[in-house]
Amino acid sequence: MATNRSRRLRKKLCVDEFQELGFEINLTYREGVDAKAVDEFLEAFLDNAMEANGLGYIGGEDYGFVCLARRGSVTEEQRNQVEAWLKERSELSEYTVSPLMDVWYPENEINAKG
């Protein structure tokens, strides 16, 4: 694709100054956690970690992607808030939160702000 794009096209493609950031999460539940507890965990996760921070979640019970609930990028502070929330949960034996990454083109590097 051409690299000399109009502002309108860059915005439509979510590239350059319109790049949007999010992050991946992987969840591992403690041994013996039943399906009802997982459902309750996910409901609390969506209410308290996602919606309360203006975030959206795409995925399932053990893996997903977190992005902003509207157009734009997740901040490092929002990422840290989600990670702190996960750290407090007794249902999980392990979790990973990826660094911020491009939502639309994960293989692209994050643009420097400025």
C-alpha positions in Angstrom: 0.0 0.0 0.0 1.1 3.5 -0.6 2.6 5.4 2.3 1.6 8.9 1.1 -2.0 8.8 2.3 -4.4 11.6 2.9 -5.4 12.5 6.5 -8.9 11.1 5.8 -7.6 7.8 4.6 -5.1 7.5 7.5 -8.1 8.1 9.9 -10.2 5.5 8.1 -7.4 2.9 8.2 -6.5 3.8 11.8 -2.8 4.3 11.0 -0.1 6.9 11.8 -1.6 9.6 14.1 -4.9 7.6 14.2 -3.3 4.4 15.5 -5.4 2.7 18.2 -3.9 0.7 21.1 -5.1 -2.1 23.2 -3.8 -5.2 24.9 -4.2 -9.0 25.2 -5.0 -10.9 28.4 -4.7 -14.6 29.1 -6.4 -16.1 32.2 -5.8 -19.4 33.9 -8.3 -20.4 36.6 -7.4 -22.2 39.8 -8.0 -25.9 39.9 -11.5 -26.7 41.0 -13.1 -23.4 40.0 -16.5 -24.4 38.6 -18.4 -23.0 35.6 -20.7 -20.9 37.8 -17.7 -19.2 39.5 -16.1 -18.5 36.0 -19.4 -16.9 34.8 -19.5 -14.7 38.0 -15.9 -13.8 37.5 -16.5 -12.7 33.9 -19.5 -10.7 34.9 -17.6 -8.9 37.6 -14.7 -8.4 35.1 -16.9 -6.9 32.5 -18.6 -4.6 35.0 -15.7 -3.6 37.3 -12.6 -3.8 35.1 -13.9 -3.1 31.7 -17.0 -0.8 31.8 -15.9 1.1 34.8 -12.7 2.1 33.0 -14.4 2.8 29.6 -13.0 -0.3 28.0 -14.3 -3.1 25.8 -13.5 -6.8 25.9 -13.5 -9.1 22.9 -12.8 -12.8 23.7 -13.8 -15.6 25.9 -13.3 -16.9 29.4 -9.6 -17.6 29.1 -8.3 -15.2 26.4 -9.3 -11.9 25.0 -8.4 -8.4 23.7 -9.0 -5.2 25.5 -9.6 -2.0 23.6 -11.3 1.4 24.3 -15.1 1.2 24.2 -15.1 4.1 21.7 -12.7 5.2 19.1 -9.2 5.8 20.5 -6.5 4.1 22.5 -6.2 2.4 25.8 -3.8 4.2 28.1 -1.0 2.6 30.1 -2.9 3.7 33.3 -6.0 1.8 32.1 -3.9 -1.2 31.3 -2.4 -1.0 34.8 -5.9 -0.7 36.4 -7.0 -3.9 34.7 -3.9 -5.7 35.7 -4.3 -4.6 39.4 -7.9 -5.8 39.3 -6.9 -9.2 38.0 -4.2 -9.5 40.6 -6.8 -9.3 43.4 -8.9 -12.1 42.1 -8.8 -15.4 43.9 -10.4 -17.3 41.0 -7.2 -17.0 39.0 -4.1 -19.1 39.4 -2.3 -17.1 36.7 -2.8 -14.3 34.2 -0.8 -12.4 31.7 -1.4 -8.9 30.4 0.5 -8.0 27.2 2.1 -4.6 26.6 0.0 -2.1 24.6 -0.2 -3.0 20.9 -1.9 -1.8 17.7 -5.5 -2.9 17.8 -5.9 -3.1 14.0 -2.5 -4.1 12.9 -0.8 -6.1 15.8 2.3 -6.7 13.8 3.0 -2.9 13.6 5.1 -1.1 16.1 3.5 1.6 18.3 4.0 5.1 17.0 6.0 7.5 19.1 3.8 10.2 20.6 4.8 13.6 19.6 
